[in-house]
Amino acid sequence: MATKGPVLVVGTGLLGTSLALALTAAGVEVQLADTSPTSLALARDMGAGQVRTVASPEPALVVVATPPDVAAAVVVHALREHPQAVVTDVASVKARIAEQVAAAGEAARRYVGSHPMAGRERSGAGAAHSELFVGRPWVLVAGQADPAAVLEVRNLVVDVGATPVRMEAAEQDAAVAAVSHLPQLVSSLLAARLERLPESALALAGQGLRDTTRIAASDPRLWAAILVGNAGPVSVLLRELRADLDELIAGLEREASARAEQPEPQGTGLERTSGAAGVAATAGRTAAQAATAGPRGLVPGGAATSGTAPAAVEPGSAGGASGALRASETALAPEARGSTGLVAPGAVGAIMQVMSRGNAGQARIPGKHGGAPRRYAQVQVLVPDQPGELGRLFSEVGAAGVNIEDFAMEHSPGQRAGVAMLSVLPGAAQGLETALEEGGWRLVRA
């Protein structure tokens, strides 16, 4: 343990208490401070450290884990109050804090901005966990700091199991706008659509909706402060998203308008029951061997199996977006493309391009442990909703010598069972299925 104590943690919410728990478990002396007596007492009672008093020894390191809208002021106060200590913070936006700290003069050389890329949809000390940071990236923004101060904070990051990543403040703020702040807004906006949805419709919700709205349960007050603090980079991304939405909406509205105005198609070879899906399917079959590539991404035109990353193709080739999308529309008979109202010109192309670019972007998300994305096979197992059943399943997977690379659980409405979706290496899937069936488990096959 390279971290030198005492470490003063100012702010006993999720991040502050989790950090204090991790340091205390490693044997570092931790002092706690918070303006909320209740939060402070809870963190202390959880074993995160001792409440700082006037009799407490001076800290060697101060970690500011307050809400982001007051973090800069607390950092400046800590630099003044503890003139020998290195000071860092865990706020998600760094540029504004760095600007205010720079006004502190020479004391700014003891400040190192930092941001752990870890969290939960729940906030507060009660949601804290000592292993919250294990394996997670933790950004370090050195700014004007002395190398010795940077080393102190880096030691802290490594000692709690995180991976230090050096970035500039503006670079960090732009990055988190894309990978953290925009996803939060999109999730919240999607979940807001459910507010007045009938219960009968909500009963149809599956794992996809749960996955995309999980973080919508986050604390509104905390996120208001975060987003206001990073308003510039976030607004740029929202404008880009709006442009994509406008293009997609225009294509769908053209199709809807054409359908309403044109007579029923005759002799096109498209089944009436298939509707727009039939048109898309026909177009997709015609372009099945071509790959689509959006202007910002590369992705094959064929359907990707769940949990796999599509392969890339060269932009501008015959398999590129324009080629495949032109092929998909050309494949339709003239009367099916526009005059019959089945699909307006460009509608299929707009939809396919949005989906294809989404495939390409999703494929770029780092895989396990931050490495390159890997292809996994998925084994689906029906699990009774009874105590110990999930643990028994995991034990039998382990007994089969198979590692679970990823896991998800989907519950069926009205049934006392769920489907465990186990992502494993492709070469292990068949053997695992055989072992589980021999053990009495019921598999769900696609």
C-alpha positions in Angstrom: 0.0 0.0 0.0 1.8 3.1 -1.3 -0.9 5.6 -0.1 0.3 7.7 2.9 -2.3 8.5 5.5 -4.1 10.1 7.0 -6.4 10.6 4.1 -9.2 13.0 4.6 -12.4 12.3 2.5 -14.6 15.3 2.3 -18.1 14.2 1.2 -19.6 10.8 2.3 -21.8 10.0 -0.7 -21.4 7.0 -3.0 -17.9 7.8 -4.3 -16.5 9.3 -1.1 -17.7 6.4 1.2 -16.7 3.8 -1.3 -13.2 5.2 -1.5 -13.0 5.5 2.3 -14.1 1.9 2.7 -11.4 0.7 0.2 -8.7 2.6 1.9 -9.7 1.5 5.4 -9.9 -2.1 4.3 -6.3 -1.7 3.1 -5.1 -0.4 6.5 -4.9 3.4 5.6 -6.1 5.8 8.3 -9.1 7.6 6.9 -10.8 10.8 8.3 -14.3 11.7 7.2 -16.0 15.1 6.8 -19.4 16.1 5.6 -21.9 18.9 6.1 -24.7 16.2 6.6 -24.4 14.7 10.1 -26.7 11.8 9.0 -24.5 10.9 6.0 -21.4 11.3 8.0 -22.7 9.0 10.8 -23.8 6.4 8.3 -20.3 6.3 6.6 -18.6 6.0 10.0 -21.0 3.2 11.1 -20.2 1.3 7.9 -16.6 1.3 8.8 -15.4 3.9 6.3 -13.2 5.7 8.8 -13.4 8.2 11.8 -15.1 11.6 11.8 -12.4 14.3 11.7 -12.2 16.6 14.7 -10.0 19.5 15.7 -7.8 17.0 17.5 -7.3 14.9 14.4 -3.8 14.9 12.9 -3.2 16.8 9.7 -4.0 14.7 6.5 -1.3 13.9 3.9 -4.0 13.7 1.2 -7.4 15.3 0.9 -10.0 13.8 -1.4 -13.0 16.1 -2.2 -16.0 14.0 -3.0 -18.7 16.7 -2.8 -21.4 17.4 -5.3 -19.8 18.9 -8.5 -21.3 22.3 -8.2 -19.4 23.0 -5.0 -16.3 20.9 -5.6 -14.1 23.8 -6.8 -14.8 25.9 -3.7 -14.2 23.0 -1.4 -10.9 22.2 -3.2 -9.7 25.8 -2.8 -10.7 25.7 0.9 -8.9 22.4 1.4 -5.7 23.8 -0.1 -5.8 26.8 2.2 -6.9 24.8 5.3 -4.3 22.0 4.9 -1.1 23.7 3.5 1.0 20.6 3.5 -1.5 18.2 2.0 -2.0 17.1 -1.6 -5.6 17.7 -2.7 -7.6 15.9 -5.3 -11.3 15.6 -6.2 -13.6 13.1 -7.9 -15.9 15.4 -9.8 -16.8 14.3 -13.3 -16.1 17.7 -14.9 -12.5 19.0 -14.6 -12.0 22.2 -16.7 -14.1 24.5 -14.6 -12.5 23.3 -11.4 -9.0 23.7 -12.8 -9.7 27.3 -13.8 -10.9 28.2 -10.3 -8.1 26.4 -8.6 -5.5 28.1 -10.8 -6.4 31.4 -9.0 -5.1 29.9 -5.8 -1.6 30.6 -6.9 1.3 28.5 -5.7 -1.1 26.3 -3.7 -2.4 25.0 -7.1 0.7 22.9 -7.4 -0.6 20.6 -4.7 -3.9 20.0 -6.6 -4.4 17.1 -9.0 -7.8 16.7 -10.7 -9.1 13.2 -10.9 -12.3 11.4 -12.0 -13.0 7.7 -11.3 -15.2 6.2 -14.1 -17.2 4.3 -11.6 -20.6 4.7 -10.1 -24.1 3.3 -9.7 -27.6 4.4 -10.5 -28.1 4.8 -6.7 -26.4 7.5 -4.6 -25.5 8.0 -1.0 -23.3 6.2 1.5 -25.8 3.3 1.7 -25.0 2.4 -1.9 -21.2 2.4 -1.3 -19.0 -0.6 -1.8 -15.3 -1.0 -1.2 -14.7 -2.6 -4.6 -16.5 0.0 -6.6 -13.3 1.2 -8.3 -11.7 -2.2 -9.0 -10.8 -2.5 -12.7 -12.2 0.9 -13.6 -10.4 3.7 -15.4 -9.6 6.7 -13.2 -8.6 9.9 -15.0 -5.8 12.0 -13.7 -5.5 15.7 -14.8 -2.1 16.9 -13.6 -2.6 20.6 -14.7 0.0 22.7 -12.8 0.6 20.0 -10.1 4.1 19.0 -9.0 5.1 15.5 -10.1 5.3 14.4 -6.5 1.6 15.4 -6.0 0.6 13.5 -9.1 2.4 10.5 -7.8 0.5 10.6 -4.5 -2.8 10.6 -6.3 -1.7 7.9 -8.7 -0.7 5.7 -5.8 -4.2 6.2 -4.3 -5.8 5.2 -7.6 -3.7 2.0 -7.9 -4.2 1.1 -4.3 -8.0 0.9 -4.7 -7.7 -1.3 -7.8 -8.4 1.3 -10.5 -6.4 2.0 -13.6 -4.9 5.5 -13.9 -5.4 7.3 -17.2 -3.7 10.7 -17.9 -5.7 13.3 -19.8 -6.0 17.1 -20.1 -9.0 18.7 -18.5 -10.8 19.7 -21.7 -10.1 16.3 -23.3 -11.5 14.5 -20.3 -14.7 16.7 -20.3 -15.3 16.0 -24.0 -14.8 12.3 -23.4 -17.2 11.9 -20.5 -19.8 14.0 -22.3 -19.9 11.2 -25.0 -19.5 8.1 -22.8 -21.3 9.1 -19.7 -23.3 12.3 -19.8 -25.1 11.9 -23.1 -26.0 8.2 -22.3 -27.6 9.5 -19.1 -29.7 12.0 -20.9 -30.8 9.5 -23.6 -31.7 7.0 -20.9 -33.7 9.5 -19.0 -35.5 10.8 -22.1 -36.4 7.3 -23.2 -37.7 6.4 -19.7 -39.8 9.6 -19.7 -41.7 8.2 -22.6 -43.0 5.5 -20.3 -44.5 7.9 -17.8 -48.0 7.7 -19.2 -47.7 4.4 -21.1 -50.6 2.0 -20.3 -49.8 -0.8 -17.9 -50.8 -3.3 -20.6 -48.0 -2.0 -22.8 -45.4 -1.9 -20.0 -46.2 -5.6 -19.3 -44.5 -6.3 -22.6 -41.2 -4.8 -21.6 -38.2 -7.0 -22.0 -34.5 -6.8 -21.2 -33.7 -4.3 -23.9 -35.9 -1.6 -22.3 -34.5 -2.4 -18.9 -30.9 -2.2 -20.1 -31.4 1.1 -21.9 -33.3 2.7 -18.9 -31.3 1.4 -16.0 -29.4 4.6 -15.4 -32.6 6.6 -15.7 -33.0 5.9 -12.0 -30.1 8.2 -11.2 -30.3 11.2 -8.8 -31.8 14.2 -10.7 -30.1 16.8 -8.5 -26.6 15.3 -8.9 -27.0 15.0 -12.7 -28.4 18.5 -13.0 -25.1 19.8 -11.4 -23.0 17.5 -13.6 -24.6 18.5 -16.9 -24.7 22.2 -16.2 -21.0 22.0 -15.4 -20.3 20.3 -18.7 -22.9 22.2 -20.7 -20.6 23.0 -23.7 -19.5 19.5 -24.8 -22.9 18.0 -23.9 -24.8 20.5 -26.0 -22.6 19.8 -29.0 -23.4 16.1 -28.8 -27.1 16.8 -28.3 -27.1 18.9 -31.5 -25.5 16.0 -33.4 -28.1 13.6 -32.0 -30.9 16.0 -32.9 -29.6 16.1 -36.5 -29.7 12.3 -36.7 -33.2 12.2 -35.2 -34.5 14.8 -37.6 -33.2 12.8 -40.6 -34.7 9.6 -39.3 -38.0 11.3 -38.5 -38.2 12.9 -41.9 -37.8 9.5 -43.6 -40.4 7.8 -41.4 -42.9 10.7 -41.9 -42.4 10.5 -45.7 -43.3 6.8 -45.6 -46.3 7.4 -43.3 -47.6 10.1 -45.5 -47.1 8.0 -48.7 -48.9 5.1 -47.1 -51.9 7.3 -46.1 -52.2 8.8 -49.6 -51.6 5.8 -51.9 -53.8 2.8 -52.8 -53.2 -0.8 -51.7 -50.2 -2.3 -53.6 -51.1 -4.9 -56.2 -48.7 -7.4 -57.8 -45.6 -6.2 -56.2 -44.7 -9.6 -54.7 -44.8 -8.1 -51.2 -47.2 -9.7 -48.8 -49.7 -7.3 -47.3 -49.2 -8.7 -43.8 -45.5 -7.9 -44.1 -46.0 -4.1 -44.5 -42.9 -2.0 -44.2 -41.1 -4.9 -42.5 -41.6 -6.9 -45.7 -40.1 -4.1 -47.8 -37.1 -3.8 -45.5 -36.7 -7.6 -45.5 -36.8 -7.7 -49.3 -34.3 -4.9 -49.5 -32.1 -6.6 -46.9 -32.1 -9.9 -48.8 -31.1 -8.2 -52.0 -28.2 -6.5 -50.2 -27.5 -9.3 -47.9 -24.0 -9.9 -49.3 -23.2 -6.2 -49.2 -21.9 -4.4 -46.2 -23.3 -1.1 -45.1 -21.1 1.7 -43.7 -22.3 5.0 -42.4 -20.2 8.1 -42.8 -18.8 7.6 -39.3 -18.8 3.8 -39.0 -18.1 0.4 -40.6 -20.5 -2.5 -40.3 -21.7 -5.6 -42.2 -25.1 -5.5 -43.7 -26.0 -8.9 -42.4 -27.7 -9.4 -39.1 -25.3 -9.8 -36.2 -26.0 -12.5 -33.6 -26.5 -11.3 -30.1 -23.4 -10.5 -28.2 -21.1 -10.4 -31.2 -19.3 -7.5 -32.8 -19.6 -7.1 -36.6 -16.6 -7.1 -38.8 -15.5 -3.9 -40.7 -15.4 -3.2 -44.4 -13.6 -0.5 -46.3 -15.5 2.8 -46.6 -16.5 3.8 -50.1 -16.3 0.2 -51.3 -19.2 -1.7 -53.0 -20.1 -2.8 -49.5 -20.2 0.7 -48.2 -23.3 2.5 -47.0 -24.2 4.2 -50.2 -23.8 1.1 -52.2 -25.8 -1.2 -50.0 -28.5 1.4 -49.4 -28.8 2.1 -53.1 -29.0 -1.6 -53.7 -31.7 -2.0 -51.1 -33.9 0.7 -52.7 -33.2 -0.4 -56.3 -34.2 -3.9 -55.4 -37.8 -2.8 -55.0 -40.0 -2.7 -58.0 -40.7 1.0 -59.0 -44.3 0.6 -57.9 -43.2 -0.6 -54.5 -40.6 2.1 -54.0 -42.9 5.1 -54.1 -46.0 5.1 -56.2 -47.8 2.5 -54.1 -47.1 4.1 -50.7 -45.4 1.0 -49.2 -42.3 3.0 -48.7 -41.3 6.6 -49.5 -38.0 7.2 -51.3 -35.1 7.2 -48.8 -37.0 5.8 -45.8 -35.4 2.4 -45.9 -32.0 3.9 -46.5 -32.4 6.3 -43.6 -33.4 3.5 -41.2 -30.7 1.2 -42.3 -28.0 3.8 -42.1 -29.0 4.8 -38.5 -29.0 1.1 -37.5 -25.7 0.4 -39.3 -23.9 3.3 -37.7 -25.2 2.1 -34.3 -23.8 -1.3 -35.0 -20.4 0.2 -35.8 -20.4 2.4 -32.8 -21.4 -0.4 -30.4 -18.6 -2.6 -31.8 -16.0 0.0 -30.8 -16.9 -0.2 -27.1 -14.0 -1.8 -25.3 -14.5 -5.4 -24.2 -13.8 -7.1 -20.9 -10.9 -5.5 -18.9 -10.7 -2.7 -21.5 -9.5 -4.9 -24.2 -10.7 -5.3 -27.8 -14.3 -6.4 -28.2 -14.7 -10.2 -28.3 -17.3 -12.4 -29.8 -19.2 -14.5 -27.3 -21.7 -17.3 -27.7 -24.8 -17.1 -25.5 -26.3 -20.0 -23.6 -29.8 -19.3 -22.3 -31.0 -21.3 -19.3 -34.4 -21.4 -17.7 -33.9 -20.7 -13.9 -36.7 -21.3 -11.4 -37.4 -18.2 -9.2 -36.4 -19.9 -6.0 -33.6 -19.3 -3.4 -30.3 -20.8 -4.4 -31.1 -21.7 -8.0 -29.0 -19.1 -9.6 -26.1 -20.0 -7.3 -26.5 -23.6 -8.2 -26.4 -22.7 -11.9 -23.2 -20.8 -11.5 -21.6 -23.7 -9.6 -22.5 -26.1 -12.3 -21.0 -23.8 -15.0 -17.8 -23.6 -12.9 -17.8 -27.4 -12.5 -17.9 -27.7 -16.3 -14.7 -25.6 -16.5 -16.4 -22.7 -18.3 -15.9 -19.0 -17.4 -18.9 -16.7 -17.6 -17.7 -13.7 -19.6 -20.9 -11.8 -19.1 -24.3 -12.3 -17.6 -27.9 -11.0 -17.9 -31.2 -12.1 -16.4 -34.6 -11.7 -18.0 -37.8 -12.4 -16.2 -41.0 -13.5 -18.0 -44.1 -11.7 -16.9 -46.5 -13.8 -14.9 -44.0 -16.7 -14.6 -42.0 -17.8 -11.6 -38.9 -18.3 -13.7 -36.3 -16.3 -15.5 -33.9 -16.8 -18.4 -30.3 -16.6 -17.5 -28.2 -15.4 -20.5 -24.7 -16.7 -20.1 -22.1 -15.2 -22.5 -19.2 -17.7 -22.9 -16.3 -18.2 -25.4 -17.7 -19.8 -28.6 -15.6 -22.9 -28.2 -17.1 -23.6 -24.8 -20.8 -23.2 -25.6 -21.6 -26.6 -26.9 -19.9 -28.5 -24.1 -21.6 -26.2 -21.5 -25.0 -26.9 -23.1 -24.4 -30.6 -22.9 -23.3 -30.5 -19.3 -26.2 -28.3 -18.2 -28.8 -30.5 -19.9 -27.2 -33.6 -18.3 -27.5 -31.8 -15.0 -31.3 -31.3 -15.5 -31.3 -27.7 -16.6 -33.7 -26.6 -19.4 -32.1 -24.6 -22.1 -33.9 -22.0 -24.1 -32.8 -22.2 -27.8 -33.3 -19.4 -30.2 
